[in-house]
Amino acid sequence: MEDFVAFASRDYLITLGLLVFARGMDFLSTWFATPNLELEANPLAKRLGWKWGAAFNILLCVAVAHWTLAGLIVVTTSLLVAARNFKSAWFMRALGEVDYSLMVGDAMNRSSRRAYFISVLGETLLFGLVGGAVVMTSEWPSVPLAVGMGMLAYALAVAFYSLLAVWRKW
């Protein structure tokens, strides 16, 4: 795996295709879960909205595809985020964005902060441990290393945005 690849080369196009698919799945899963972005955890994505968010993602894909390792990290993280979004999207759709938000807020008020933090830490640390193990046993640069780093990035993103949400709420 080379560090940087030329525009329109075979490796560039493969990485670009993977990035477009993965970022597209993240975009689609977000739209399916929260069409009005009421439940979007990322304040930048919420502020950009759909039109500017799409433009940003296209530019991101075109730029990051030059570096295969970074591209595969973004692909892994994006697919894991999309999977997490799809997991709860049906419920968000059934209740609607506002009612879902109210229900989650009510549940957070009924729960202890300790229980919430243990749940978030459990998810992120377990994902992070698997990602860390993959990173520690991989050579530089390699596909397994990129996947492990993507798993670590996902764990950090879940921890960050989960704690951001609870900070806003409490």
N, C-alpha and C positions, 0 to 999 in steps of 0.2 A: 504494500500500500504506500504509494508515494505521498509526500507531504502536500504538494499542490498539483493540480491537474489543469491542463489547458482548456479553455472554453471550447465547447462542442466536441471534445474528445470523448472516446467511449466511456471512460470512467466518470467524466463530468456528466454525461447524459444519463448514465445509470444512477448516479448520486442525485441528480436533479429530479429524475423520475420518482425515486424513493422519497425525496423531500416533498415534492408536490403531493404525492399520495398521503404521506404522514401528516403534513400540515393541513391538507384537505380534510382528512379524517378528524383532526382536532377541531377545525373550523365547522365541519358538518355536525359533529357531536355537540359542540357548543350551541349551534343554531337549533338543533333538535331539543336540547335541554332547556335553553333559555332564549327564545327568539327575540325578545326585547332586551336581552343582556342584563336583566334585573338581577340574575343570580351569578353573573360573571365575577369571579374572584380577582382576576387580574385588572387592577385599575387602569393600566395603559390600554389594554384591549377594550375595556368598557368605554374609555374616552375616545378611542379611535373609531369605534362603531364598525359596522359591517363593511362599508365601502372602503374606508381608509385602512381597516384591518386586512382586507383582501389585498390591497395594494402593498402594504407592508410585508405581508407573507410572501407575495410573489418576489419582491425585491430580496427578501431574506433567502428564499430558495435559490435564486439566481446567484447570489453572492456566496452563500455557504457551500454550494455545490463544487466550488473550486478546491475545497479542502475536504477530502473524503472522510477523514477521521471526524472532524467537526460535524459534517453532514450526517454521519451515522449516529452520532450522539444526539443530534436534534431529532432524527427519525425515531430513535428509540424512545426518547422522552415524549415526543408528540403522540406516538401510538399508545403509550401507557396512559397519558392524560386523556386521550380520546376514549380508551377503554373505561377509564374511571367515570368519564362523563356519561357514556352510554349506560353504565351500570344503574344510574339513578334517573336517567332522562325520562323513562316511562312514568315514574312517580311525579316528577316535576311537571310533565305534560298533563297528567291526570288531575293534579291539584291546581295547576296554573302557577305562574311565577310568584305572584303575591302571596297566595295561600300557602304555597310550599315554604316561602321565606318566613311567614308567620309561624308555621308549624315547627320549623327548625329553631326559630327564636324561642318559641315556647318550650321546646324540649331542652334547649340550652339553659333556660332559666330554671328548669326543674332538675337539671343535672348539676353535679358538683364540678367545679373547675378541675379538680384532681382527676375525676373520671374522664373528662374530655381530654386532658393532657395525656393521660395514660393511653387512651385510644389512639390519639394522633402519634404519639411517640412509638407505640407498638407498630403501627403501620409503616411509619417512615424508617424506623430502625431496622425492621426485618427486611424491607426492600433494600435499604442501604447496605445491610450486611451481605445480602446476595450480590448486589452490585459491586461492593468492595472486594468480595472474594473473587469475582470474575476479573476485576481490575488487577488484583494482586497476583493472579496466576497467569496473566496475559503478557505478551511481549509488545514492545512499542515498535511501530504502530501496527495494530491488528484490528480485525473486526470484533473479536471478543472484547478487546480493551474498550472500543467505542461503545459497544452494547453495555458493558459494565458501567462506564462513565455516564451513559444515558440513564441507567437505572439509578445511579447516585443523584443525578440532576433531578430526576423525577421525585425521589425521596425528599430532596431539599425543597423542591417546589411545593409538594404537598404540605410539608411542615410549615413553610413560610406562609402560604396562602391560608392554611387552616388556622394558624396562629394570628394572622392578620384579621381574619373574620371574627375570631373570638375577641380580639382586642377591640374591634369596632363595636361588638355587641356588649361586652362587659365593661 
